[in-house]
């Protein structure tokens, strides 16, 4: 499977067929299934796309080839023929011009040569040759093509790769969920399977999360996302989701989540993480500390490995700073102490920043209408009060300015600011850090 497709946004929410009565939607699906079956015999993406269409249109789908052309011929759906061609290209040939040409000829043969000019115009618009036909003769399909064009531009962007490494219980999964603005990783401290997680940003929001872990899910449920699938032998899990924050994140980025590396835990985890740090090319490495366990033997050992085997840009983050107590713990002194320790290991001018990944996660979940448990609601209210104090304004320790519009006196946006997550986003998307 082409993993770049995990960054593709669906346009089903814009599809006019979704508003038709079930009988007509079923008729449309029969046609779509017929044409797609001509080209997706071994195409995992295409087969799952057909299932997604059937699910979202609330009609049955079947990727088995229909042999009786006479049944299909009487379904000629003239009113939506241009949408049908577009769907066929989108499902079967988004990144394959040659296959797209085959689909075009199949559809023209079905509907007749008199439609060739408009369908050729759609074809040209789909692959970015020209958009004249869309803007003039077929204006009702334009919103869908705007999504397609956005997808195509995003598809061809270079992907920034940001790796995250830490010991167990440092809060990697919570940080990743906070960065994405969605719960895609388990946040429990329990040991997970030794798999690399790749989290890909999508071109736009479609309320769907993809997961590729041996099998492809285009509408992954929480149950699927939280399951590491121990029964299969894959060593990688890829997730596609639209990252959300206070402003649109249009950077094509992939976060690479490595297993925790505590030497006292699973040796396989440590070996997999070390191998990733040494061999996987990335634009930035985020090293995450647990503020409650700084200077552990496991951290020192792993830091030395990173120093000896990674030559790229690094940002050091001290997580769980919200656990500090006023007039007892000093955020400033902790930053200085960590910086000193890093210099002793051999890092030159290390960039060290505080963060509360949990506060950021809760703030984003609440801000964007995601359900929180009763305990999480209590934690959110507590953190809003605590991080409003100047001692816990973590953004003041960052070297960059937050370029996002912040609504004054909004407790949730203020919590996002003080958690450090917005400052961190500004840094990582602008690719800063120590060499």
N, C-alpha and C positions, 0 to 999 in steps of 0.2 A: 504493500500500500504506500502511496505517495503521502508522506506525513505533512507536507505543505498544505494539503487539503484541510487539515485540522484548523487552519486559520480562516476558512471560508464561512461567511455569514449566509444563513438561509434567508429567503424572501417569502416564505409561505404566508406570513402574516399580512403580506400585501396582495396575495393572490386572489383574484375575483372569484375563482371557482370555489373557494372556501365558503362563500356566502350563498351558494346554490343549494337547491333541495337535494336530498340524498340520492335520488334517482339519477339526476344529472351529474352529480359528483362521481357516482359509480361508473357512468358512461365515460366520463373523462378519464378516470383511472384505468379503465379497460384499454383505451387508446394509448395512454401513456405507457402502460405496462407492455403493450404489444411492441411499440417502437423501441423502448429501452431494451427489451429482451433480445432485440436484434444485435445489440452491441455490448451487453454487459455479462456475457456468459460466465466469465471468471473474474469479474470486476467487483471486489468487495465493497468499494465505495458506492457504486451504482446500485447494487442489490440492497444495501442498507438505506440508500436514498429513497428507493421505491417503497420500502417498508415505512420510512418516515412520512412520506407523502400520504400513504394509506392511513397511518395513525392520525396525522394532523387533519386530514380531510374527513376522518371518521368513516372510512369505507375500507373494505377488504382490499388487500394487495397480494399479489402472487407473482414472483419473478420467474416462474416456469413459462417457457415459451408457448404462446397460443398458436396452434397449428391450423385452425380453421379460419382462414382469412375472410371468408364470407360473413362470419359473425362480426368481425371487426369492421368490415366495409360498410355495413349498415349503420355504424356508429359515427359516421363522419360528422364531426363536431365543428361545423364551419365557423361559428361565432368565436370560438376560442382556439382556432387553428394556429394563430401566431404565438399564443401562450404555450401551446403544445410543443411547437418547435423549440421555443426558448427553454422549456423544461427539459426536453430531450437533450439539448446541448449542455445544459447546466448539470444534469445528472450523469451523463455519459461521456462528455468530451470537453469539460471546462478547460483542461490543459493539453488537449490533443486536437490540433487543427485538422489533421488528416482524418481522424474519426468523425470530427464535426462535419467535414465535407460529405462523408458517407451518409450521415444522418440527414443532412440537408436534402440529398438526392432521394432518399427513401421517403421523406415527408412530401416532397414535391411530386414524386410519382404517385403517392396516395391521393393528394388533393388536386393535382393537375397542373400543367405548365402555365396556365393563366395566372397562377399565384407566384411564379418564379421571381418576378422582380421584387415584390415586397419581401418574400422570404429570403432572397439574397441580401436585401437591405438589412433585415434582421440579423442574418448571419454575419455580415460585415460589422454591424454594431456590436454584436456579442464578442467578437474577437478584436475589437478596437480599431478596425480599419476605417470606419466612418459611422457617424451617428445621425446622418441626414434623414434617413428613413424614419427613425424613431421620433425625431423632433417635428416631423411634418405629417406623414401619412398615418402613423399609429401612435398618437399621443397618449392613449390610455395605458400603454405598456411602459411608458417612460419611467415611472417610479421603480419598477422592477429592474430596468436596465441601469438605473443609477446605482442600485445595490450591486449589480454585476460589475459595473465599471470600478466601483470602490473595491470590490473583491479582487479584481484583476490588478489594480494598482498595488494593493496590499500584498498580493501573492508574489509579485516580482520584487518587492523590497528585500534588502538584506536583513536577515534576522539577527538581532542582538542576543547573545547567549550569556546568561548570568547564573553562575553556579553558587549554591549555598551549601556551606559545610559547617558542622558543629558536632559536639558531643550529644549524647542522648539527654533529653529533658532541657535543652537550651531554648526550645520553642520554635524550631524551624517551621513546622507545619502551621503553627499559629501565625507566624510572620508571612508565610506564603498565602494563607487564606486572607490575611489583611491586605496584602499587595493586590490580590485578585479581586477583593471585595466579595468573595463567594467562598463557601465551604467546599473545598475539593479534596482536602487532606485530613486524615484523622489527627486530632490534637491531643489524644491521650498519651500518657507517658509509656504505655505498654510497648514492648518491642514489636516492630513491624517486620514484614518480610524484607529480605535483601533485594530490593529492586530500586532502580533509578526511576525517578519521576520527572518527566518533562512536561512543563506547563506552558502552552502556547497561547498567545493573545490572538483573538479573532478580529476580523476586519470591522465588525459592528455587532451590536446587541441583537440577538434573536431569541433570548431566553432559553437557549439550548446549550447543554454542555456535552461535548464529545469525549469518548474515552476509547483508546486503542490499547488493549491488553490481550494479545492473542486474537480476540474477537473485537469487532468494531461496534460501538454503541453511539448513535447520533442524538439520543435523548436520554443520557445516563441519569438514572435516579440516584438519590443519596445512598441507597443501599449498594448500588454498583460502585459508586465513587469511593465508598468507605471500605470496600472489599479489595484486599491486595491479591486475591486469587492465588492462594498458595498451591492450588492443585495443578496449575500449569507451570511450565518450565521457563517462561519468559523472564528476562531480567530487566525489562523496561516497561513502564506505563506512560503513555502519552495522553494528555488531556488538552482539549481545545475549549477555551471559554473567553468571553469578552471581559477584559479587565476593567474595573470601574473605580473611579475616584471622583474628586470634585470637578475635574475637567476631563475631557475625552483623552484617553490614552491610545493614540494612533501609532505608537511605535510598535513595529513588529519585533516582539521580544519573546524569548523562551527562558523561563526559570528552570534550572536543573537542580533538583533536590536529591542530595546524596544521603545514604543511610548514616545514622549516628555512628561515631567511631570510638566509643568507650572501649578501651582495651580489655576491660573486665567482662564485656558483653560478647556478643557474637563476633567471632573472628572474621566471618564472611562479610559482615557489614563493613568492618574496617578495611579489608582488602579491596572491596568494591569502591569505596569512597577514595581511597588512596590512588587506585588505578584511574579513577575519573579525574582527579586533580592533576595527575601526571600526564594523562594522555588526551583528554577531551579539550578541544579548543574552545575558549570562552572569552568574552570581552571584559568580564568583571567577576571577581570572586568576593562573595560576602561571607565573612567569618563571624559566626554568632557565638557570643559568650553568654553564660548564665550568670547574672549579677550575684546570685546567691552562692556561687561555687567558683569564683574566679581564682585562677592560679592552681587548679588541680593538676595532678600528674598527667591525667589523660589530655588536658588542654595543652600543657607544655610539650608533651610528646607529639601531639598532632600539629601544633604550631611549628615545631622544628621540621616536621615532614613537609609542611606547606612551604616553609622558607627554602628548603633544599630542592623542591620539585616543581614549584610553580613560579613563573617569571612574569605574570601579567599584573594587572591592576587589582588592588585589594582594598576593601572597606571593612573595618572591624566594628562590630556592633555589640554593645552590652545590653542584653535584653533583660526584662523583668525588673527594670529600674523602678517600677511602680511599687515594688515590695519594700523599698527603702523607707525609713521613718524620719520624719522631720526632727531636726536637732540631735539625731543619733547617727545617721548615715549621711555622707556628703557625696553628691553626684559629681561635683567638680573634682574632688580629691580622688575619687574612683577613676575618672577619666585619665587624670595625670598618672595614677599608679599603673593602670593598664598600658598606657603609652610607654612608660618607663620600662616595664617588663618586656614589651615587644621590641624595644630598641636593644635590650640586652640579648634577646634571641637573635637579633640581626636585621630586623626590619628598619629601614631608614625612613624617618618622618612619617610614621604610621598615622592614618586618619582613623580616629576612634570616636564613636558617637553613641549616645544613650538612646534607648527606644523602649517603648512598651508595646509589644506586638499584640498583646491581649486587649489593651485599651483601644488600639487602632482597629482591631477586628470587630469588637463590640460596637464601636462608633459607626463603622461602615455598614454593618449588618442592620443596625437600627435606622441609620440615615436612609438606607435604600429599601426599607420595608421588609427585611428578612426576619423570620421568627426567632426569638430568643427564648430560652428556658427561663423559669422563674429565678433560678440561681444567677443566670447571666444578666437578667434585668437588675438584680440586686448589685452585682459586681459593676455593672455599667453606671448606676447611680453613685456608687461609692467612688469610682474612678473619675467621674465628672467633677466631683467635689475635690478630690485629692490633687488631680493634675491641673486644677485651676490655680493652685498656689505657685508662686514664683519659683520656689525651690525645685519644682517638678515640671518646669517649662522646658522640656527636652530640646525643643527646636532652637533654643538659644545657643546650643553647643555645636550646631552645624555651620559649616562654612558657606553654605549657599542660602539664597533668599527664596522664600516660597513665592512662586509666581502664579499661584492660583487665587482666584477671587474668594475671599473669605467673608462670609456673612457675619457681621458683628452681633454679639450677644446670642449667638446660637450655640447652645451647650455642646451639641454633637460635633459641629465643625471646629469649635474651639478645642474639643478633646482630640480630634484628628491632628490639629496643629501641635498641641502639646505632647502628643504621643511620639512625635518624631517621624511618623510615617510619611507625611507630605514632604518633609525635607529629604528623607531617604529617597522617595520617588524622584524628586528633582535631581538628586545626585546620580542615581543609577541610570535614568533615562538620558542624562547628559554625559554619562560614561566618565565619571571622575573617579579618582582613587590612586593609591600608591602603587608604584611599580616595584 
